[in-house]
Amino acid sequence: MNDKVSWYYYPSAEEVAREAVKHILSKAEEAMARQGRFTLVLAGGTTPKRIYELLAEQPQPWDKWQLFLGDERCLPADDPERNSLMVEQTWLNRVSFPAENFHPIPAELGPEEGARQYAELIQNYLPFNMVLLGMGEDGHTASLFPGHEHNPTELTHAVYNSPKPPLERVSLSHKALAQSEHTLILVTGSSKKAAVKQWLAGAPLPVARIRALNCVDVMLDPDARP
């Protein structure tokens, strides 16, 4: 396990998104050449949404891509606040993506059952080739929040009492997220600046505990840079 974190600064949030797409496509090409498929964990949020819009413009052998989610809100499957719906609307519905290659979290079943079923699923795909993450204003990532305690042996967590609604969610664990060859953490916007400063100062934020098999790259825009 590699705990090295590399920091990269870009002139705008748009450049963060475009550079992330380059990283994703490069890793996809490498993984498909090596193992015939590319496994990617997706994040919710504004910057990832722009990445998905850009990916929809790329000609790719989508049948070789396998997509997962880092977390999901416990809402009905068609709720507009679902990460899965955002991914479908901005990307998958705009390309010829095989439905069976997208693996949304069944969070509509509730935190416990959703987490249980997703853990069973992802263990067949580990390690992931790439994980995409964002960071919240409080330093959370996926639905791993400050002050929340979870069983460290789990691949997925049932999340209750989220600081932001809805209160109930399902999240991949630090253990599962660490089983990735390459992790990209995208941090944009002035509201993230204080958390980035804490992270750099060594605060025990959930995002600071992210590890990868090879490397963790943090990509920031000027507004998020302390």
C-alpha positions in Angstrom: 0.0 0.0 0.0 1.4 3.4 -1.0 0.6 6.4 1.3 2.3 8.9 -1.0 0.1 11.8 -2.0 1.0 14.1 -4.9 -0.5 17.6 -5.3 -1.3 19.2 -8.6 -2.6 22.7 -9.2 -4.5 23.8 -12.3 -5.6 27.3 -13.5 -9.4 26.5 -13.3 -12.0 23.9 -12.3 -12.4 23.3 -16.1 -8.8 22.4 -16.4 -9.0 20.1 -13.4 -11.8 18.2 -15.2 -10.0 18.1 -18.5 -6.8 16.8 -16.9 -8.7 14.2 -15.0 -10.2 13.0 -18.2 -6.8 12.6 -19.7 -5.7 10.6 -16.6 -8.8 8.4 -16.9 -8.4 7.6 -20.6 -4.7 6.9 -20.2 -5.4 4.5 -17.3 -8.2 2.9 -19.3 -6.0 2.2 -22.3 -3.3 0.7 -20.1 -5.8 -1.5 -18.1 -7.6 -2.7 -21.2 -4.3 -3.6 -22.9 -3.2 -5.5 -19.8 -6.4 -7.2 -18.6 -9.1 -6.6 -21.2 -11.2 -4.3 -19.0 -11.1 -1.1 -17.0 -12.7 -0.8 -13.6 -13.5 2.7 -12.4 -15.1 4.0 -9.2 -17.1 7.2 -9.7 -17.8 10.2 -7.4 -20.7 12.6 -7.2 -20.4 16.3 -7.3 -20.0 19.3 -9.6 -16.4 18.6 -10.9 -17.0 14.9 -11.5 -20.2 15.8 -13.4 -18.2 17.9 -15.8 -15.8 14.9 -16.2 -18.7 12.7 -17.2 -19.9 15.2 -19.7 -16.4 15.2 -21.3 -16.1 11.5 -21.2 -19.4 11.2 -23.2 -17.6 13.0 -26.0 -14.9 10.4 -26.2 -15.1 7.4 -28.5 -14.3 4.4 -26.4 -14.8 0.6 -26.3 -17.4 1.0 -23.6 -18.1 -2.7 -23.4 -14.7 -3.0 -21.7 -15.4 -0.5 -19.0 -16.9 -1.5 -15.6 -18.2 1.4 -13.5 -18.9 1.6 -9.8 -19.9 4.3 -7.3 -18.0 5.4 -4.2 -21.2 6.2 -2.3 -24.9 6.7 -2.8 -27.8 8.3 -1.0 -30.6 6.1 0.4 -33.3 7.4 -1.9 -35.5 5.9 -4.6 -33.5 4.7 -7.6 -35.1 7.4 -9.8 -34.6 10.3 -7.3 -32.8 13.2 -9.0 -30.4 13.4 -6.0 -29.0 10.0 -6.7 -25.4 9.9 -7.9 -26.3 7.0 -10.2 -28.9 9.1 -12.0 -26.4 11.9 -12.5 -23.9 9.5 -14.1 -26.6 8.1 -16.4 -27.9 11.5 -17.5 -24.6 13.2 -18.1 -22.7 10.3 -19.6 -24.1 6.8 -20.0 -27.3 7.7 -21.7 -25.4 9.7 -24.3 -23.2 6.8 -25.5 -23.6 3.1 -26.3 -22.8 1.9 -22.8 -23.9 -1.6 -21.8 -26.3 -1.4 -18.9 -24.8 -4.5 -17.3 -21.4 -2.7 -17.0 -22.7 0.0 -14.7 -23.0 -1.1 -11.1 -25.0 1.4 -9.1 -25.3 0.9 -5.3 -28.7 -0.5 -4.4 -29.1 2.2 -1.7 -32.9 2.3 -2.2 -32.9 -1.0 -0.2 -31.6 0.9 2.9 -28.1 1.3 4.4 -27.6 -2.2 5.7 -28.9 -4.2 2.8 -27.5 -1.8 0.2 -24.1 -2.1 1.8 -24.3 -5.8 2.1 -25.2 -6.4 -1.5 -22.6 -4.0 -2.8 -19.8 -5.5 -0.8 -20.7 -8.9 -2.3 -20.5 -7.4 -5.8 -17.3 -5.4 -5.6 -15.2 -8.1 -4.0 -15.3 -9.8 -7.4 -13.7 -6.8 -9.1 -11.0 -5.8 -6.6 -8.5 -4.3 -7.0 -10.0 -1.4 -9.0 -7.9 0.2 -11.7 -8.9 3.7 -10.7 -11.0 5.6 -8.1 -12.4 9.0 -8.5 -13.1 11.0 -5.3 -14.2 14.5 -4.3 -13.9 16.2 -1.0 -16.5 18.0 1.1 -16.1 21.3 3.0 -15.6 19.2 6.2 -12.9 17.0 4.7 -15.3 14.0 4.0 -14.9 11.9 0.9 -17.4 9.5 -0.5 -19.8 9.2 2.5 -17.0 8.9 5.0 -17.6 11.7 7.5 -15.5 13.2 10.3 -16.5 11.7 13.7 -18.1 8.6 12.2 -16.8 5.2 13.3 -17.1 2.1 11.2 -15.8 -1.4 11.2 -12.4 -1.2 9.5 -12.7 -4.7 8.1 -15.8 -3.9 5.9 -15.7 -3.1 2.2 -18.8 -1.0 2.5 -20.4 0.9 5.3 -24.0 1.6 6.2 -24.0 5.3 6.9 -26.4 7.0 9.3 -26.6 10.6 10.6 -25.0 12.2 7.6 -24.2 15.9 8.3 -26.1 16.6 5.1 -29.4 15.2 4.0 -30.4 12.5 3.4 -29.2 11.1 6.7 -28.8 7.5 5.4 -26.3 6.5 2.8 -24.0 3.6 1.6 -20.3 4.2 1.2 -17.3 2.2 0.1 -14.9 2.0 3.0 -11.3 3.2 3.3 -10.3 -0.5 3.0 -12.2 -0.9 -0.4 -11.0 2.5 -1.7 -7.4 1.7 -0.9 -7.7 -1.3 -3.2 -7.1 0.8 -6.3 -4.1 1.1 -8.5 -4.6 4.9 -8.9 -6.8 7.4 -7.1 -7.7 10.9 -8.2 -9.1 13.3 -5.6 -10.7 16.4 -7.2 -10.9 19.5 -5.1 -12.4 22.7 -6.5 -14.1 25.8 -5.1 -13.3 28.3 -2.4 -15.5 26.4 0.1 -12.9 23.6 0.2 -9.9 25.9 1.0 -10.1 25.5 4.8 -10.3 21.7 4.7 -7.3 21.6 2.3 -5.3 23.7 4.7 -6.2 21.3 7.5 -5.3 18.3 5.4 -1.9 19.8 4.6 -1.4 20.5 8.3 -1.9 16.8 9.1 -5.5 16.9 10.5 -7.1 13.4 10.6 -9.7 14.1 8.0 -11.4 11.2 6.3 -9.9 12.3 2.9 -6.4 12.3 4.4 -6.8 8.6 5.1 -7.2 7.7 1.5 -4.6 5.3 0.2 -3.9 3.5 -3.1 -1.8 0.6 -4.3 0.3 2.9 -6.5 -0.5 6.6 -6.2 -3.0 9.2 -4.9 -3.1 12.4 -6.9 -4.9 15.5 -5.6 -6.0 17.9 -8.3 -6.9 21.5 -7.2 -8.1 24.7 -8.8 -6.9 28.1 -7.6 -10.0 28.7 -5.4 -9.3 25.6 -3.3 -5.7 26.2 -2.9 -4.9 27.6 0.6 
